[in-house]
Amino acid sequence: MRCVSQPVENVQAVHGCAPQYLRDLLSPQPRRSAQQAPPQQVRPDLLRMLNGLHDQPAFVLGRRNEVLASNNLLDAMLTPFNHRPADECNLLRWMLLDPAARSLYLDWEHVTSEVLGVLRAEAGRNPHDPQTAEFVAELRSISPEFCTWWSERTVIERTWGTKRFNHPVVGRLDITSVALSLPGDPDQILFV
């Protein structure tokens, strides 16, 4: 098998493989029990930092694209994740199922398929995780786009990039973001 990383604006994407994805497949995490893992928590110091970013939209994503925390500016820009029940705080689910997300992102298909590619990377990291399997099954049952993109087997490693929005209040926005891995918690990523 030949794998080549292809930088695509804000991600490294490869159809079928990516360097970290291949390493994860060769040495996957130990099998987790069928029992549900406890919900992820954002450390209090990280929450203070996130809420202190008054001029930058920011949020923390968990293993399966769960929005674990977001600041007020991010909530105003996308959707009020901080005011949704925990089971409705998944970025990918929101992007696939909420019509507001489709009209907000000017490149909705491209951006949503990238977020799905991040989920595929997580599935490679933890291939026996029952919560990931349940989430994939749920999205397959309710989203034709998810089925199509999942079958393409694209794996994404997020780095940085620009997203284009048509915000209903402020109009056209081009937002550059960076994905930061958090020391001590590889299952959480800070987006600013």
VOPAGU-2260 file (C-alpha; in pm, 1 decimal, decimal comma):
REM VOPAGU-2260
SITE   aa  ch    i         X         Y         Z
SITE  MET   A    0       0,0       0,0       0,0
SITE  ARG   A    1     131,7     344,3     -89,1
SITE  CYS   A    2      36,3     637,2     132,4
SITE  VAL   A    3     114,1     998,7      62,7
SITE  SER   A    4      10,4    1288,0     283,3
SITE  GLN   A    5    -170,9    1553,5      84,9
SITE  PRO   A    6    -202,8    1892,1     255,3
SITE  VAL   A    7    -549,7    2023,2     177,6
SITE  GLU   A    8    -587,0    2378,4     310,1
SITE  ASN   A    9    -632,3    2305,0     679,3
SITE  VAL   A   10    -587,6    1931,9     701,7
SITE  GLN   A   11    -369,2    1650,0     591,8
SITE  ALA   A   12    -601,5    1413,1     412,2
SITE  VAL   A   13    -535,8    1092,0     233,5
SITE  HIS   A   14    -793,3     863,0      81,5
SITE  GLY   A   15    -753,1     543,5     276,4
SITE  CYS   A   16    -461,3     636,2     500,2
SITE  ALA   A   17    -263,3     903,9     680,2
SITE  PRO   A   18      67,5     863,3     866,6
SITE  GLN   A   19     -77,5     869,0    1220,2
SITE  TYR   A   20    -376,6     661,7    1109,0
SITE  LEU   A   21    -143,4     388,9     979,4
SITE  ARG   A   22      52,0     391,2    1306,8
SITE  ASP   A   23    -276,1     359,1    1496,8
SITE  LEU   A   24    -384,7      64,8    1283,0
SITE  LEU   A   25     -51,6    -109,2    1341,2
SITE  SER   A   26     -64,9     -59,8    1719,4
SITE  PRO   A   27    -424,4       8,8    1825,7
SITE  GLN   A   28    -525,6     102,1    2176,3
SITE  PRO   A   29    -601,4    -191,2    2407,3
SITE  ARG   A   30    -953,8    -322,1    2371,2
SITE  ARG   A   31   -1192,2    -127,8    2592,9
SITE  SER   A   32   -1463,1    -310,0    2776,3
SITE  ALA   A   33   -1812,0    -301,2    2629,7
SITE  GLN   A   34   -1898,8     -69,4    2916,4
SITE  GLN   A   35   -1946,7     296,3    2824,2
SITE  ALA   A   36   -1647,2     517,6    2900,4
SITE  PRO   A   37   -1723,3     804,1    3138,3
SITE  PRO   A   38   -1801,6    1139,9    2975,7
SITE  GLN   A   39   -1496,8    1350,7    2898,6
SITE  GLN   A   40   -1439,6    1656,4    3116,2
SITE  VAL   A   41   -1252,1    1975,3    3033,7
SITE  ARG   A   42   -1003,6    2074,7    3302,8
SITE  PRO   A   43   -1101,4    2387,5    3503,0
SITE  ASP   A   44    -782,0    2570,6    3398,7
SITE  LEU   A   45    -860,7    2509,2    3032,6
SITE  LEU   A   46   -1218,3    2630,9    3082,4
SITE  ARG   A   47   -1087,9    2954,8    3237,6
SITE  MET   A   48    -853,5    3004,1    2942,7
SITE  LEU   A   49   -1130,4    2930,3    2692,1
SITE  ASN   A   50   -1369,2    3176,3    2856,5
SITE  GLY   A   51   -1093,6    3438,8    2872,1
SITE  LEU   A   52   -1069,1    3446,4    2491,7
SITE  HIS   A   53   -1316,0    3730,0    2434,2
SITE  ASP   A   54   -1206,1    3817,9    2080,8
SITE  GLN   A   55   -1146,6    3464,6    1948,9
SITE  PRO   A   56   -1411,3    3195,6    1892,7
SITE  ALA   A   57   -1281,0    2878,8    2058,3
SITE  PHE   A   58   -1395,9    2533,9    2161,0
SITE  VAL   A   59   -1267,7    2197,8    2283,0
SITE  LEU   A   60   -1356,2    1883,8    2092,0
SITE  GLY   A   61   -1355,1    1534,2    2237,6
SITE  ARG   A   62   -1295,9    1188,4    2090,1
SITE  ARG   A   63   -1594,8    1175,7    1857,4
SITE  ASN   A   64   -1622,1    1549,2    1777,7
SITE  GLU   A   65   -1818,8    1622,0    2094,2
SITE  VAL   A   66   -1812,1    1991,1    2179,1
SITE  LEU   A   67   -1693,3    1958,3    2538,4
SITE  ALA   A   68   -1676,8    2335,1    2596,1
SITE  SER   A   69   -1707,8    2650,1    2389,8
SITE  ASN   A   70   -1680,4    3020,5    2454,7
SITE  ASN   A   71   -1955,8    3275,1    2394,3
SITE  LEU   A   72   -1810,8    3398,1    2065,0
SITE  LEU   A   73   -1804,6    3045,9    1920,4
SITE  ASP   A   74   -2162,9    2993,3    2036,2
SITE  ALA   A   75   -2266,6    3316,9    1861,3
SITE  MET   A   76   -2080,5    3218,3    1546,3
SITE  LEU   A   77   -2201,6    2856,1    1511,0
SITE  THR   A   78   -2474,3    2750,7    1752,4
SITE  PRO   A   79   -2512,6    2779,7    2131,1
SITE  PHE   A   80   -2342,4    2452,0    2222,1
SITE  ASN   A   81   -2308,1    2569,7    2583,4
SITE  HIS   A   82   -2687,2    2577,6    2614,6
SITE  ARG   A   83   -2762,9    2240,4    2456,3
SITE  PRO   A   84   -2803,3    1909,9    2637,4
SITE  ALA   A   85   -2480,1    1706,9    2635,1
SITE  ASP   A   86   -2620,7    1453,3    2386,6
SITE  GLU   A   87   -2682,6    1737,1    2136,2
SITE  CYS   A   88   -2330,0    1881,4    2154,6
SITE  ASN   A   89   -2162,9    1692,7    1874,5
SITE  LEU   A   90   -2013,0    1904,6    1595,6
SITE  LEU   A   91   -2051,6    1638,2    1325,7
SITE  ARG   A   92   -2410,5    1550,0    1419,8
SITE  TRP   A   93   -2499,3    1921,3    1420,7
SITE  MET   A   94   -2333,4    1977,6    1083,5
SITE  LEU   A   95   -2512,6    1682,1     926,3
SITE  LEU   A   96   -2858,6    1729,4    1073,6
SITE  ASP   A   97   -2918,8    2098,7    1142,4
SITE  PRO   A   98   -3029,7    2297,5     835,7
SITE  ALA   A   99   -2874,9    2608,0     994,7
SITE  ALA   A  100   -2530,8    2446,2     966,4
SITE  ARG   A  101   -2581,7    2379,0     595,8
SITE  SER   A  102   -2662,8    2743,3     529,3
SITE  LEU   A  103   -2391,0    2876,0     763,4
SITE  TYR   A  104   -2093,0    2704,0     598,6
SITE  LEU   A  105   -2034,3    2822,6     242,2
SITE  ASP   A  106   -1839,1    2500,3     176,0
SITE  TRP   A  107   -2065,6    2276,7     385,9
SITE  GLU   A  108   -1998,7    1950,2     199,5
SITE  HIS   A  109   -1622,0    1992,6     207,5
SITE  VAL   A  110   -1604,5    2098,9     572,4
SITE  THR   A  111   -1848,9    1833,5     693,4
SITE  SER   A  112   -1668,2    1554,6     507,3
SITE  GLU   A  113   -1343,0    1671,9     672,3
SITE  VAL   A  114   -1498,9    1650,2    1019,2
SITE  LEU   A  115   -1614,6    1299,5     927,8
SITE  GLY   A  116   -1254,9    1216,0     828,1
SITE  VAL   A  117   -1145,3    1317,1    1178,3
SITE  LEU   A  118   -1398,9    1069,4    1318,3
SITE  ARG   A  119   -1251,6     798,6    1094,7
SITE  ALA   A  120    -906,9     873,6    1240,2
SITE  GLU   A  121   -1056,0     829,2    1590,4
SITE  ALA   A  122   -1210,1     498,2    1482,9
SITE  GLY   A  123    -861,8     385,9    1373,1
SITE  ARG   A  124    -708,7     497,4    1703,3
SITE  ASN   A  125    -967,3     308,0    1907,8
SITE  PRO   A  126   -1113,3      41,3    1678,2
SITE  HIS   A  127   -1295,5    -142,4    1959,3
SITE  ASP   A  128   -1460,7     161,9    2118,0
SITE  PRO   A  129   -1833,2      81,9    2148,4
SITE  GLN   A  130   -1931,6     450,2    2168,4
SITE  THR   A  131   -1763,4     526,1    1835,6
SITE  ALA   A  132   -1931,6     222,4    1677,3
SITE  GLU   A  133   -2271,7     334,3    1811,9
SITE  PHE   A  134   -2218,2     689,1    1688,3
SITE  VAL   A  135   -2119,7     571,5    1339,1
SITE  ALA   A  136   -2423,7     339,1    1327,2
SITE  GLU   A  137   -2651,4     624,3    1434,9
SITE  LEU   A  138   -2520,9     862,3    1168,0
SITE  ARG   A  139   -2535,2     591,0     900,3
SITE  SER   A  140   -2903,0     537,9     979,4
SITE  ILE   A  141   -3000,9     906,0     951,2
SITE  SER   A  142   -2765,2    1073,5     702,8
SITE  PRO   A  143   -2717,5     969,8     338,6
SITE  GLU   A  144   -2416,4    1205,3     313,1
SITE  PHE   A  145   -2252,9    1033,2     609,0
SITE  CYS   A  146   -2296,0     692,9     439,3
SITE  THR   A  147   -2136,5     819,8     119,5
SITE  TRP   A  148   -1842,3     992,1     286,3
SITE  TRP   A  149   -1781,2     710,5     537,4
SITE  SER   A  150   -1751,6     459,8     250,5
SITE  GLU   A  151   -1481,1     678,0      90,0
SITE  ARG   A  152   -1251,8     599,2     390,1
SITE  THR   A  153   -1088,2     943,0     397,0
SITE  VAL   A  154    -878,6    1004,9     707,5
SITE  ILE   A  155    -811,7    1359,3     826,6
SITE  GLU   A  156    -554,5    1495,7    1068,5
SITE  ARG   A  157    -650,8    1853,1    1157,6
SITE  THR   A  158    -389,1    2123,7    1171,3
SITE  TRP   A  159    -505,8    2472,7    1066,9
SITE  GLY   A  160    -705,9    2645,9     795,4
SITE  THR   A  161    -977,4    2885,5     690,5
SITE  LYS   A  162   -1350,8    2825,4     688,4
SITE  ARG   A  163   -1596,0    3046,0     498,1
SITE  PHE   A  164   -1928,2    3137,4     658,1
SITE  ASN   A  165   -2245,4    3317,3     561,2
SITE  HIS   A  166   -2348,1    3425,3     909,2
SITE  PRO   A  167   -2716,1    3526,6     942,0
SITE  VAL   A  168   -2630,0    3834,7    1152,3
SITE  VAL   A  169   -2290,5    3961,6    1030,3
SITE  GLY   A  170   -2276,6    3818,7     677,1
SITE  ARG   A  171   -1964,9    3680,6     511,2
SITE  LEU   A  172   -1685,6    3566,5     746,1
SITE  ASP   A  173   -1356,7    3398,9     665,7
SITE  ILE   A  174   -1227,0    3247,0     989,5
SITE  THR   A  175    -876,9    3106,0    1023,6
SITE  SER   A  176    -838,1    2847,7    1296,7
SITE  VAL   A  177    -568,5    2633,7    1449,8
SITE  ALA   A  178    -610,3    2293,2    1616,2
SITE  LEU   A  179    -401,1    2250,5    1930,0
SITE  SER   A  180    -338,8    1914,5    2094,9
SITE  LEU   A  181    -361,7    1940,0    2470,7
SITE  PRO   A  182     -68,8    1811,9    2675,5
SITE  GLY   A  183    -178,1    1537,0    2907,6
SITE  ASP   A  184    -504,9    1469,9    2722,9
SITE  PRO   A  185    -461,7    1343,0    2366,9
SITE  ASP   A  186    -837,6    1286,4    2337,9
SITE  GLN   A  187    -915,4    1659,5    2347,2
SITE  ILE   A  188    -830,2    1926,5    2089,4
SITE  LEU   A  189    -855,9    2302,1    2141,8
SITE  PHE   A  190    -968,8    2498,4    1835,1
SITE  VAL   A  191    -905,1    2873,8    1833,0
